[in-house]
Amino acid sequence: AGFAGLAAARRLRQLHPRASIVVLEARRIAEGPAGRNSGFMIDLPHNLASDDYAGALDADRIQTEMNRSAISFARDAASEYDMAGEAFVVSGKTNAAASAKGMRHNLAYAKHLGTLGETHELLDGRQMQEICGSDYYRSGLYTPGTAMLQPALFVRGMAAGLAAQDVKVFENSPVVALERSAGVWTAKTGKGSVQSPMVILAVNGHAESFGFFKRRLMHIYLYASMTRPLTDEEQKRLGGDNTWGFTPA
């Protein structure tokens, strides 16, 4: 019941309104990586490993189209399941540069975006401070298409919405064995089992635990940290806009 599993269940319900659909979650919903994600749904290619942000244009256009389809899917889910406004916000994204090296990266990326025909805006240090309230950043590159999720709120809203559509969601139900016999899969948990002709294995790095992609996967944890909500007085003292998202250039 992370992003992939809940999205798969919602898409199955759209395609097969009368199908019996079950989601098995090893823990409580939003206790794992989905609920601790930083929340960025980035529409544009975002290859931080590249020396100059450049990529193959056709591949980047395909990637952008796929990303925007996913963002649209999430936007529709937030609306359909009547989630609170904070769950999904189209905030845009700013690549924030605090060094000369970061500024060079942003210039190279801006050139690539121009070749792709994508809307973008280069920001100076003053504009960056107006956005975030800090004079730390020297420049930035803003693109408008990124959405921000409040991840725990979003995945819990997805699960509740699916439950209302007769998708059965079982928490605290880790699958300890997955077997196939005569065309039927049996997913065994500590307290029972589910049988189905089709299984979508939405377990990310844990796919290896089920016998797939041996010696090809590595777990990494990239959790975001969340503060308590700022008070109106703290927000006023800090300054800047109410809603913004920075990623490092």
Buried (B, 14 or more C-beta within 10 A) or exposed (E): BBBBBBBBBBEBBEEEEEEEBBBBBBEEBBBBBBBBBBBBBBBBBBEEEBEEBBBEEEEBBEBBEEBBEBBEBBBEBBEBBEBEEBBBBBBBBBBBBBEEEBBEBBBBBBBBBEEBEBEBEBBEBEBBBEBBBEEEBBBBBBBEBBBBBBBBBBBBBBBBBBEEBEBEBBBEBEBEEBEEEEEEBBBBBEEEEBEBEEBBBBBBEBBBEBEEEEEEEEEEEEEEEEEEEEEEEEBEEEEBEEEBBBBEB
